[in-house]
Amino acid sequence: MKIKLKVFASIRDICGFDEKELTVPESTTLEELVAALAADYAELAAKKGSLLMAVNEEYSTGTTALKENDTVALFPPVSGG
């Protein structure tokens, strides 16, 4: 199935793209998607436990199963004051 992946801030720097269409197996979870990305981008592996994730503009957990044409966003935790 096809999904759209959007990455932001330091995650964009690690991956080298802003947005990409991916083909993933049916019922792939966010956790599985991030693990696959971490296998391709070693620097991402160190950050994967602290990533904020959203599916179709709603915050989601790693157990969220993806569906055809979902848009996934990954970004590092935000801090500031």
C-alpha positions in Angstrom: 0.0 0.0 0.0 1.1 3.6 -0.6 1.6 6.2 2.1 3.0 9.7 2.2 5.8 10.4 4.6 6.7 13.9 5.8 9.7 14.6 8.0 10.6 17.8 9.8 13.5 19.6 11.4 16.5 17.4 12.3 14.7 14.3 11.0 14.6 16.0 7.5 18.3 16.7 7.8 19.0 13.0 8.6 16.8 11.6 5.9 17.6 14.2 3.2 14.1 14.8 2.1 10.9 16.7 3.2 8.3 14.4 1.7 8.3 11.0 0.1 5.8 8.5 -1.1 6.5 5.0 0.2 5.1 1.5 -0.5 4.7 -0.5 2.7 3.1 -3.9 3.5 -0.6 -3.9 4.5 -1.1 -3.3 8.3 2.3 -1.8 8.8 2.4 0.0 12.1 4.1 3.3 12.8 6.7 1.5 14.9 7.5 -0.8 12.0 7.8 2.1 9.6 10.2 3.9 11.9 12.3 0.8 12.5 12.6 0.3 8.7 13.6 4.0 8.3 16.2 3.6 11.1 17.7 0.7 9.3 18.3 3.0 6.3 19.3 6.1 8.3 21.6 5.1 11.2 21.3 8.6 12.9 17.5 8.1 13.1 17.9 5.0 15.2 19.2 7.1 18.1 16.1 9.3 17.9 13.4 6.8 17.3 12.3 6.5 20.9 11.7 10.2 21.2 10.0 11.0 17.9 6.6 12.6 17.7 4.4 10.8 15.1 1.2 11.8 13.5 -1.1 10.1 11.0 -3.4 12.3 8.9 -2.6 15.3 11.2 -3.5 13.5 14.5 -0.8 12.5 17.0 -0.5 8.7 17.0 1.4 5.9 18.9 3.7 3.3 17.5 1.0 0.7 17.5 -1.2 2.6 15.0 -1.7 0.5 11.9 -1.4 2.4 8.6 -3.9 2.4 5.8 -3.7 3.1 2.1 -3.0 6.8 1.3 -2.3 7.8 5.0 0.0 10.7 5.5 2.6 10.1 8.2 4.5 12.9 9.8 7.6 12.4 11.9 9.3 15.2 13.9 11.6 15.5 16.9 10.2 16.6 20.3 9.7 20.4 20.4 11.1 22.4 23.3 11.5 26.1 23.9 10.2 28.9 26.0 
